[in-house]
Amino acid sequence: MAVSSPSFLLFIILSLAVVAFPQHRSTHLHFYVLSRFFGSPNPTVTFSVILHLESPMEGFGNLGVFDDIIIAGLDPSSPVIGRVQGSTANTDLTGHSSTSTINLVFTAGEYNGSSLMVLGRFLMGGMSDRSIIGGTGLFRLARGYILSQVVNVTGTTVIFEFDVYVTDHEY
C-alpha cells in the first residue's frame, strides 16, 4: 500500500510542529505575603499621593507603592521566598477596592529568578481575584489567576494568603 504524498507531508509537518513548539504546564502555588505599614520598622507599603488624610488606605484617588515579602508560611518568621512589588490606586468611590499592578518576584526555591505579572482589583476585607498577564523565567508566557485575602492583621502589619493558579506557561 502506497502512502500518498500530501498525506505523508501533512503528517511530517504536524509532527514537527508538536516538537518545535514549547509544551505548556499548569502550576499551583500557595504562600503568604507580609506587609508592614506606617509605624512599623522597615515599612514595605507607603502611599505617595494621599488626597484623603483621614483614610490613606481607603481614600478615592490615593496612590500607593509596595515591596512586600513573600513568606512560605503564616508565621512572619517563615522563610522568605520572594517579593511582591507593585502599585495601587484607590479607584472605588466607596473606598472598598483598588486597582493594583503586581510583580511576584521569586528569590528562592524552585522558581528563583522567575516572576509573575498580575493586574486586577483588590477588595478590602474580601477575596480578591486578579489576572496573571505574563511572567519571566520559568513563567514565561504565563496566564492564570490569583486569589488572595487578608488572614492576619496587627497594628502595623497585614498577612495575606495567596493562591496562585498559573494555567499556562512554558518551561
PyMOL CGO cylinders between C-alpha atoms (Angstrom):
from pymol import cmd
from pymol.cgo import CYLINDER

trace = [
    CYLINDER, 0.00, 0.00, 0.00, 1.47, 3.32, -1.07, 0.3, 1, 1, 1, 1, 1, 1,
    CYLINDER, 1.47, 3.32, -1.07, 1.33, 6.42, 1.12, 0.3, 1, 1, 1, 1, 1, 1,
    CYLINDER, 1.33, 6.42, 1.12, 0.02, 9.43, -0.74, 0.3, 1, 1, 1, 1, 1, 1,
    CYLINDER, 0.02, 9.43, -0.74, 2.49, 12.32, -0.81, 0.3, 1, 1, 1, 1, 1, 1,
    CYLINDER, 2.49, 12.32, -0.81, 0.11, 15.04, 0.50, 0.3, 1, 1, 1, 1, 1, 1,
    CYLINDER, 0.11, 15.04, 0.50, -0.98, 12.90, 3.49, 0.3, 1, 1, 1, 1, 1, 1,
    CYLINDER, -0.98, 12.90, 3.49, 2.60, 11.96, 4.35, 0.3, 1, 1, 1, 1, 1, 1,
    CYLINDER, 2.60, 11.96, 4.35, 3.75, 15.59, 4.02, 0.3, 1, 1, 1, 1, 1, 1,
    CYLINDER, 3.75, 15.59, 4.02, 0.92, 16.75, 6.31, 0.3, 1, 1, 1, 1, 1, 1,
    CYLINDER, 0.92, 16.75, 6.31, 1.91, 14.09, 8.88, 0.3, 1, 1, 1, 1, 1, 1,
    CYLINDER, 1.91, 14.09, 8.88, 5.55, 15.27, 8.82, 0.3, 1, 1, 1, 1, 1, 1,
    CYLINDER, 5.55, 15.27, 8.82, 4.56, 18.96, 9.22, 0.3, 1, 1, 1, 1, 1, 1,
    CYLINDER, 4.56, 18.96, 9.22, 2.24, 18.25, 12.16, 0.3, 1, 1, 1, 1, 1, 1,
    CYLINDER, 2.24, 18.25, 12.16, 4.86, 16.05, 13.84, 0.3, 1, 1, 1, 1, 1, 1,
    CYLINDER, 4.86, 16.05, 13.84, 7.46, 18.80, 13.56, 0.3, 1, 1, 1, 1, 1, 1,
    CYLINDER, 7.46, 18.80, 13.56, 5.02, 21.38, 14.93, 0.3, 1, 1, 1, 1, 1, 1,
    CYLINDER, 5.02, 21.38, 14.93, 4.45, 19.31, 18.08, 0.3, 1, 1, 1, 1, 1, 1,
    CYLINDER, 4.45, 19.31, 18.08, 8.20, 19.03, 18.67, 0.3, 1, 1, 1, 1, 1, 1,
    CYLINDER, 8.20, 19.03, 18.67, 9.06, 22.63, 17.72, 0.3, 1, 1, 1, 1, 1, 1,
    CYLINDER, 9.06, 22.63, 17.72, 6.57, 24.42, 19.95, 0.3, 1, 1, 1, 1, 1, 1,
    CYLINDER, 6.57, 24.42, 19.95, 7.11, 24.51, 23.71, 0.3, 1, 1, 1, 1, 1, 1,
    CYLINDER, 7.11, 24.51, 23.71, 4.96, 22.43, 25.98, 0.3, 1, 1, 1, 1, 1, 1,
    CYLINDER, 4.96, 22.43, 25.98, 2.70, 24.32, 28.38, 0.3, 1, 1, 1, 1, 1, 1,
    CYLINDER, 2.70, 24.32, 28.38, 2.11, 23.49, 32.02, 0.3, 1, 1, 1, 1, 1, 1,
    CYLINDER, 2.11, 23.49, 32.02, -0.12, 24.38, 34.93, 0.3, 1, 1, 1, 1, 1, 1,
    CYLINDER, -0.12, 24.38, 34.93, 1.20, 25.22, 38.39, 0.3, 1, 1, 1, 1, 1, 1,
    CYLINDER, 1.20, 25.22, 38.39, -0.47, 25.95, 41.75, 0.3, 1, 1, 1, 1, 1, 1,
    CYLINDER, -0.47, 25.95, 41.75, 1.46, 27.97, 44.33, 0.3, 1, 1, 1, 1, 1, 1,
    CYLINDER, 1.46, 27.97, 44.33, 0.38, 28.72, 47.89, 0.3, 1, 1, 1, 1, 1, 1,
    CYLINDER, 0.38, 28.72, 47.89, 2.19, 31.26, 50.06, 0.3, 1, 1, 1, 1, 1, 1,
    CYLINDER, 2.19, 31.26, 50.06, 1.74, 34.27, 52.33, 0.3, 1, 1, 1, 1, 1, 1,
    CYLINDER, 1.74, 34.27, 52.33, 2.62, 37.93, 51.89, 0.3, 1, 1, 1, 1, 1, 1,
    CYLINDER, 2.62, 37.93, 51.89, 3.76, 40.12, 54.79, 0.3, 1, 1, 1, 1, 1, 1,
    CYLINDER, 3.76, 40.12, 54.79, 3.00, 43.85, 54.52, 0.3, 1, 1, 1, 1, 1, 1,
    CYLINDER, 3.00, 43.85, 54.52, 4.44, 46.32, 57.01, 0.3, 1, 1, 1, 1, 1, 1,
    CYLINDER, 4.44, 46.32, 57.01, 2.62, 49.63, 57.26, 0.3, 1, 1, 1, 1, 1, 1,
    CYLINDER, 2.62, 49.63, 57.26, 3.21, 53.03, 58.82, 0.3, 1, 1, 1, 1, 1, 1,
    CYLINDER, 3.21, 53.03, 58.82, 4.74, 52.89, 62.26, 0.3, 1, 1, 1, 1, 1, 1,
    CYLINDER, 4.74, 52.89, 62.26, 6.43, 49.53, 61.85, 0.3, 1, 1, 1, 1, 1, 1,
    CYLINDER, 6.43, 49.53, 61.85, 10.17, 49.11, 61.49, 0.3, 1, 1, 1, 1, 1, 1,
    CYLINDER, 10.17, 49.11, 61.49, 11.11, 48.91, 57.79, 0.3, 1, 1, 1, 1, 1, 1,
    CYLINDER, 11.11, 48.91, 57.79, 7.66, 49.56, 56.27, 0.3, 1, 1, 1, 1, 1, 1,
    CYLINDER, 7.66, 49.56, 56.27, 7.04, 47.85, 52.92, 0.3, 1, 1, 1, 1, 1, 1,
    CYLINDER, 7.04, 47.85, 52.92, 3.99, 49.95, 51.97, 0.3, 1, 1, 1, 1, 1, 1,
    CYLINDER, 3.99, 49.95, 51.97, 3.71, 53.70, 51.51, 0.3, 1, 1, 1, 1, 1, 1,
    CYLINDER, 3.71, 53.70, 51.51, 1.14, 55.99, 49.99, 0.3, 1, 1, 1, 1, 1, 1,
    CYLINDER, 1.14, 55.99, 49.99, 2.77, 58.53, 47.71, 0.3, 1, 1, 1, 1, 1, 1,
    CYLINDER, 2.77, 58.53, 47.71, -0.39, 60.55, 47.00, 0.3, 1, 1, 1, 1, 1, 1,
    CYLINDER, -0.39, 60.55, 47.00, -2.81, 60.99, 49.87, 0.3, 1, 1, 1, 1, 1, 1,
    CYLINDER, -2.81, 60.99, 49.87, -5.83, 63.05, 48.91, 0.3, 1, 1, 1, 1, 1, 1,
    CYLINDER, -5.83, 63.05, 48.91, -7.78, 61.97, 51.99, 0.3, 1, 1, 1, 1, 1, 1,
    CYLINDER, -7.78, 61.97, 51.99, -5.62, 62.29, 55.09, 0.3, 1, 1, 1, 1, 1, 1,
    CYLINDER, -5.62, 62.29, 55.09, -8.32, 60.77, 57.30, 0.3, 1, 1, 1, 1, 1, 1,
    CYLINDER, -8.32, 60.77, 57.30, -8.08, 57.42, 55.47, 0.3, 1, 1, 1, 1, 1, 1,
    CYLINDER, -8.08, 57.42, 55.47, -4.90, 56.91, 53.42, 0.3, 1, 1, 1, 1, 1, 1,
    CYLINDER, -4.90, 56.91, 53.42, -5.71, 53.23, 52.86, 0.3, 1, 1, 1, 1, 1, 1,
    CYLINDER, -5.71, 53.23, 52.86, -9.23, 53.82, 51.56, 0.3, 1, 1, 1, 1, 1, 1,
    CYLINDER, -9.23, 53.82, 51.56, -9.49, 57.35, 50.12, 0.3, 1, 1, 1, 1, 1, 1,
    CYLINDER, -9.49, 57.35, 50.12, -10.51, 57.66, 46.48, 0.3, 1, 1, 1, 1, 1, 1,
    CYLINDER, -10.51, 57.66, 46.48, -7.56, 58.84, 44.38, 0.3, 1, 1, 1, 1, 1, 1,
    CYLINDER, -7.56, 58.84, 44.38, -4.86, 57.82, 46.86, 0.3, 1, 1, 1, 1, 1, 1,
    CYLINDER, -4.86, 57.82, 46.86, -1.85, 56.15, 45.26, 0.3, 1, 1, 1, 1, 1, 1,
    CYLINDER, -1.85, 56.15, 45.26, 0.47, 53.67, 46.97, 0.3, 1, 1, 1, 1, 1, 1,
    CYLINDER, 0.47, 53.67, 46.97, 3.52, 51.57, 46.26, 0.3, 1, 1, 1, 1, 1, 1,
    CYLINDER, 3.52, 51.57, 46.26, 4.67, 48.39, 47.98, 0.3, 1, 1, 1, 1, 1, 1,
    CYLINDER, 4.67, 48.39, 47.98, 7.58, 45.98, 48.18, 0.3, 1, 1, 1, 1, 1, 1,
    CYLINDER, 7.58, 45.98, 48.18, 6.15, 43.28, 50.44, 0.3, 1, 1, 1, 1, 1, 1,
    CYLINDER, 6.15, 43.28, 50.44, 7.73, 40.00, 51.49, 0.3, 1, 1, 1, 1, 1, 1,
    CYLINDER, 7.73, 40.00, 51.49, 6.61, 36.57, 50.21, 0.3, 1, 1, 1, 1, 1, 1,
    CYLINDER, 6.61, 36.57, 50.21, 6.94, 34.01, 53.01, 0.3, 1, 1, 1, 1, 1, 1,
    CYLINDER, 6.94, 34.01, 53.01, 6.45, 30.26, 52.87, 0.3, 1, 1, 1, 1, 1, 1,
    CYLINDER, 6.45, 30.26, 52.87, 4.16, 30.03, 55.94, 0.3, 1, 1, 1, 1, 1, 1,
    CYLINDER, 4.16, 30.03, 55.94, 1.74, 32.04, 58.03, 0.3, 1, 1, 1, 1, 1, 1,
    CYLINDER, 1.74, 32.04, 58.03, 4.35, 32.80, 60.71, 0.3, 1, 1, 1, 1, 1, 1,
    CYLINDER, 4.35, 32.80, 60.71, 6.09, 36.14, 59.93, 0.3, 1, 1, 1, 1, 1, 1,
    CYLINDER, 6.09, 36.14, 59.93, 9.45, 34.45, 60.60, 0.3, 1, 1, 1, 1, 1, 1,
    CYLINDER, 9.45, 34.45, 60.60, 8.83, 31.83, 57.86, 0.3, 1, 1, 1, 1, 1, 1,
    CYLINDER, 8.83, 31.83, 57.86, 11.46, 31.58, 55.12, 0.3, 1, 1, 1, 1, 1, 1,
    CYLINDER, 11.46, 31.58, 55.12, 11.40, 34.41, 52.58, 0.3, 1, 1, 1, 1, 1, 1,
    CYLINDER, 11.40, 34.41, 52.58, 10.86, 33.15, 49.03, 0.3, 1, 1, 1, 1, 1, 1,
    CYLINDER, 10.86, 33.15, 49.03, 10.35, 36.42, 47.17, 0.3, 1, 1, 1, 1, 1, 1,
    CYLINDER, 10.35, 36.42, 47.17, 8.89, 39.92, 46.97, 0.3, 1, 1, 1, 1, 1, 1,
    CYLINDER, 8.89, 39.92, 46.97, 5.56, 41.39, 45.93, 0.3, 1, 1, 1, 1, 1, 1,
    CYLINDER, 5.56, 41.39, 45.93, 6.39, 44.67, 44.22, 0.3, 1, 1, 1, 1, 1, 1,
    CYLINDER, 6.39, 44.67, 44.22, 3.82, 47.00, 42.73, 0.3, 1, 1, 1, 1, 1, 1,
    CYLINDER, 3.82, 47.00, 42.73, 1.46, 49.89, 42.97, 0.3, 1, 1, 1, 1, 1, 1,
    CYLINDER, 1.46, 49.89, 42.97, -2.14, 50.50, 43.88, 0.3, 1, 1, 1, 1, 1, 1,
    CYLINDER, -2.14, 50.50, 43.88, -4.63, 53.23, 43.02, 0.3, 1, 1, 1, 1, 1, 1,
    CYLINDER, -4.63, 53.23, 43.02, -7.78, 53.64, 45.06, 0.3, 1, 1, 1, 1, 1, 1,
    CYLINDER, -7.78, 53.64, 45.06, -10.27, 53.74, 42.20, 0.3, 1, 1, 1, 1, 1, 1,
    CYLINDER, -10.27, 53.74, 42.20, -13.51, 53.00, 44.04, 0.3, 1, 1, 1, 1, 1, 1,
    CYLINDER, -13.51, 53.00, 44.04, -15.55, 55.95, 45.31, 0.3, 1, 1, 1, 1, 1, 1,
    CYLINDER, -15.55, 55.95, 45.31, -16.79, 53.81, 48.22, 0.3, 1, 1, 1, 1, 1, 1,
    CYLINDER, -16.79, 53.81, 48.22, -13.18, 53.10, 49.28, 0.3, 1, 1, 1, 1, 1, 1,
    CYLINDER, -13.18, 53.10, 49.28, -13.62, 49.33, 49.36, 0.3, 1, 1, 1, 1, 1, 1,
    CYLINDER, -13.62, 49.33, 49.36, -11.39, 48.38, 46.44, 0.3, 1, 1, 1, 1, 1, 1,
    CYLINDER, -11.39, 48.38, 46.44, -8.40, 49.49, 44.42, 0.3, 1, 1, 1, 1, 1, 1,
    CYLINDER, -8.40, 49.49, 44.42, -6.70, 48.65, 41.15, 0.3, 1, 1, 1, 1, 1, 1,
    CYLINDER, -6.70, 48.65, 41.15, -3.28, 47.05, 41.59, 0.3, 1, 1, 1, 1, 1, 1,
    CYLINDER, -3.28, 47.05, 41.59, -0.34, 46.09, 39.42, 0.3, 1, 1, 1, 1, 1, 1,
    CYLINDER, -0.34, 46.09, 39.42, 1.89, 43.45, 40.98, 0.3, 1, 1, 1, 1, 1, 1,
    CYLINDER, 1.89, 43.45, 40.98, 5.15, 41.71, 40.17, 0.3, 1, 1, 1, 1, 1, 1,
    CYLINDER, 5.15, 41.71, 40.17, 5.62, 38.49, 42.14, 0.3, 1, 1, 1, 1, 1, 1,
    CYLINDER, 5.62, 38.49, 42.14, 9.41, 38.16, 42.15, 0.3, 1, 1, 1, 1, 1, 1,
    CYLINDER, 9.41, 38.16, 42.15, 10.74, 34.81, 43.37, 0.3, 1, 1, 1, 1, 1, 1,
    CYLINDER, 10.74, 34.81, 43.37, 14.16, 34.96, 45.05, 0.3, 1, 1, 1, 1, 1, 1,
    CYLINDER, 14.16, 34.96, 45.05, 14.48, 31.44, 46.48, 0.3, 1, 1, 1, 1, 1, 1,
    CYLINDER, 14.48, 31.44, 46.48, 13.45, 27.88, 45.80, 0.3, 1, 1, 1, 1, 1, 1,
    CYLINDER, 13.45, 27.88, 45.80, 12.39, 26.22, 42.58, 0.3, 1, 1, 1, 1, 1, 1,
    CYLINDER, 12.39, 26.22, 42.58, 11.20, 29.48, 40.96, 0.3, 1, 1, 1, 1, 1, 1,
    CYLINDER, 11.20, 29.48, 40.96, 14.20, 31.62, 41.96, 0.3, 1, 1, 1, 1, 1, 1,
    CYLINDER, 14.20, 31.62, 41.96, 14.81, 34.27, 39.28, 0.3, 1, 1, 1, 1, 1, 1,
    CYLINDER, 14.81, 34.27, 39.28, 11.30, 33.99, 37.81, 0.3, 1, 1, 1, 1, 1, 1,
    CYLINDER, 11.30, 33.99, 37.81, 8.41, 36.41, 38.18, 0.3, 1, 1, 1, 1, 1, 1,
    CYLINDER, 8.41, 36.41, 38.18, 4.68, 36.75, 37.50, 0.3, 1, 1, 1, 1, 1, 1,
    CYLINDER, 4.68, 36.75, 37.50, 2.92, 39.95, 36.43, 0.3, 1, 1, 1, 1, 1, 1,
    CYLINDER, 2.92, 39.95, 36.43, -0.54, 40.46, 37.93, 0.3, 1, 1, 1, 1, 1, 1,
    CYLINDER, -0.54, 40.46, 37.93, -3.22, 43.07, 37.27, 0.3, 1, 1, 1, 1, 1, 1,
    CYLINDER, -3.22, 43.07, 37.27, -6.61, 43.49, 38.86, 0.3, 1, 1, 1, 1, 1, 1,
    CYLINDER, -6.61, 43.49, 38.86, -8.94, 44.64, 41.58, 0.3, 1, 1, 1, 1, 1, 1,
    CYLINDER, -8.94, 44.64, 41.58, -8.04, 44.37, 45.25, 0.3, 1, 1, 1, 1, 1, 1,
    CYLINDER, -8.04, 44.37, 45.25, -11.06, 44.11, 47.57, 0.3, 1, 1, 1, 1, 1, 1,
    CYLINDER, -11.06, 44.11, 47.57, -10.57, 45.37, 51.11, 0.3, 1, 1, 1, 1, 1, 1,
    CYLINDER, -10.57, 45.37, 51.11, -11.97, 42.82, 53.53, 0.3, 1, 1, 1, 1, 1, 1,
    CYLINDER, -11.97, 42.82, 53.53, -12.83, 40.21, 50.90, 0.3, 1, 1, 1, 1, 1, 1,
    CYLINDER, -12.83, 40.21, 50.90, -11.42, 37.71, 48.44, 0.3, 1, 1, 1, 1, 1, 1,
    CYLINDER, -11.42, 37.71, 48.44, -9.52, 39.37, 45.59, 0.3, 1, 1, 1, 1, 1, 1,
    CYLINDER, -9.52, 39.37, 45.59, -9.43, 37.67, 42.19, 0.3, 1, 1, 1, 1, 1, 1,
    CYLINDER, -9.43, 37.67, 42.19, -6.75, 39.07, 39.86, 0.3, 1, 1, 1, 1, 1, 1,
    CYLINDER, -6.75, 39.07, 39.86, -5.35, 38.07, 36.47, 0.3, 1, 1, 1, 1, 1, 1,
    CYLINDER, -5.35, 38.07, 36.47, -1.86, 36.82, 35.69, 0.3, 1, 1, 1, 1, 1, 1,
    CYLINDER, -1.86, 36.82, 35.69, -0.94, 38.61, 32.47, 0.3, 1, 1, 1, 1, 1, 1,
    CYLINDER, -0.94, 38.61, 32.47, 2.63, 37.44, 31.96, 0.3, 1, 1, 1, 1, 1, 1,
    CYLINDER, 2.63, 37.44, 31.96, 5.84, 36.24, 33.51, 0.3, 1, 1, 1, 1, 1, 1,
    CYLINDER, 5.84, 36.24, 33.51, 9.58, 35.75, 33.18, 0.3, 1, 1, 1, 1, 1, 1,
    CYLINDER, 9.58, 35.75, 33.18, 11.98, 32.85, 33.60, 0.3, 1, 1, 1, 1, 1, 1,
    CYLINDER, 11.98, 32.85, 33.60, 10.12, 29.63, 34.30, 0.3, 1, 1, 1, 1, 1, 1,
    CYLINDER, 10.12, 29.63, 34.30, 6.84, 31.55, 33.99, 0.3, 1, 1, 1, 1, 1, 1,
    CYLINDER, 6.84, 31.55, 33.99, 7.48, 32.98, 30.53, 0.3, 1, 1, 1, 1, 1, 1,
    CYLINDER, 7.48, 32.98, 30.53, 4.17, 33.49, 28.68, 0.3, 1, 1, 1, 1, 1, 1,
    CYLINDER, 4.17, 33.49, 28.68, 2.22, 32.80, 31.89, 0.3, 1, 1, 1, 1, 1, 1,
    CYLINDER, 2.22, 32.80, 31.89, -1.55, 33.20, 32.15, 0.3, 1, 1, 1, 1, 1, 1,
    CYLINDER, -1.55, 33.20, 32.15, -3.83, 32.42, 35.05, 0.3, 1, 1, 1, 1, 1, 1,
    CYLINDER, -3.83, 32.42, 35.05, -5.28, 34.00, 38.17, 0.3, 1, 1, 1, 1, 1, 1,
    CYLINDER, -5.28, 34.00, 38.17, -4.58, 34.74, 41.81, 0.3, 1, 1, 1, 1, 1, 1,
    CYLINDER, -4.58, 34.74, 41.81, -6.96, 34.54, 44.75, 0.3, 1, 1, 1, 1, 1, 1,
    CYLINDER, -6.96, 34.54, 44.75, -5.86, 36.45, 47.83, 0.3, 1, 1, 1, 1, 1, 1,
    CYLINDER, -5.86, 36.45, 47.83, -7.32, 37.52, 51.14, 0.3, 1, 1, 1, 1, 1, 1,
    CYLINDER, -7.32, 37.52, 51.14, -6.25, 39.00, 54.45, 0.3, 1, 1, 1, 1, 1, 1,
    CYLINDER, -6.25, 39.00, 54.45, -5.65, 36.32, 57.10, 0.3, 1, 1, 1, 1, 1, 1,
    CYLINDER, -5.65, 36.32, 57.10, -3.96, 38.25, 59.93, 0.3, 1, 1, 1, 1, 1, 1,
    CYLINDER, -3.96, 38.25, 59.93, -3.86, 41.92, 60.96, 0.3, 1, 1, 1, 1, 1, 1,
    CYLINDER, -3.86, 41.92, 60.96, -1.88, 43.60, 63.72, 0.3, 1, 1, 1, 1, 1, 1,
    CYLINDER, -1.88, 43.60, 63.72, -1.44, 47.30, 64.44, 0.3, 1, 1, 1, 1, 1, 1,
    CYLINDER, -1.44, 47.30, 64.44, 1.26, 47.72, 61.79, 0.3, 1, 1, 1, 1, 1, 1,
    CYLINDER, 1.26, 47.72, 61.79, 1.29, 44.52, 59.71, 0.3, 1, 1, 1, 1, 1, 1,
    CYLINDER, 1.29, 44.52, 59.71, -1.04, 42.56, 57.45, 0.3, 1, 1, 1, 1, 1, 1,
    CYLINDER, -1.04, 42.56, 57.45, -0.57, 38.98, 56.26, 0.3, 1, 1, 1, 1, 1, 1,
    CYLINDER, -0.57, 38.98, 56.26, -2.27, 37.95, 53.03, 0.3, 1, 1, 1, 1, 1, 1,
    CYLINDER, -2.27, 37.95, 53.03, -2.84, 34.39, 51.84, 0.3, 1, 1, 1, 1, 1, 1,
    CYLINDER, -2.84, 34.39, 51.84, -2.15, 33.91, 48.12, 0.3, 1, 1, 1, 1, 1, 1,
    CYLINDER, -2.15, 33.91, 48.12, -3.32, 31.01, 45.97, 0.3, 1, 1, 1, 1, 1, 1,
    CYLINDER, -3.32, 31.01, 45.97, -1.70, 31.33, 42.55, 0.3, 1, 1, 1, 1, 1, 1,
    CYLINDER, -1.70, 31.33, 42.55, -3.05, 29.31, 39.63, 0.3, 1, 1, 1, 1, 1, 1,
    CYLINDER, -3.05, 29.31, 39.63, -0.75, 29.56, 36.63, 0.3, 1, 1, 1, 1, 1, 1,
    CYLINDER, -0.75, 29.56, 36.63, -2.80, 27.82, 33.98, 0.3, 1, 1, 1, 1, 1, 1,
    CYLINDER, -2.80, 27.82, 33.98, -0.48, 28.25, 31.02, 0.3, 1, 1, 1, 1, 1, 1,
    CYLINDER, -0.48, 28.25, 31.02, 3.28, 28.79, 30.93, 0.3, 1, 1, 1, 1, 1, 1,
    CYLINDER, 3.28, 28.79, 30.93, 6.29, 27.27, 29.25, 0.3, 1, 1, 1, 1, 1, 1,
    CYLINDER, 6.29, 27.27, 29.25, 9.43, 25.66, 30.61, 0.3, 1, 1, 1, 1, 1, 1,
]
cmd.load_cgo(trace, "trace")
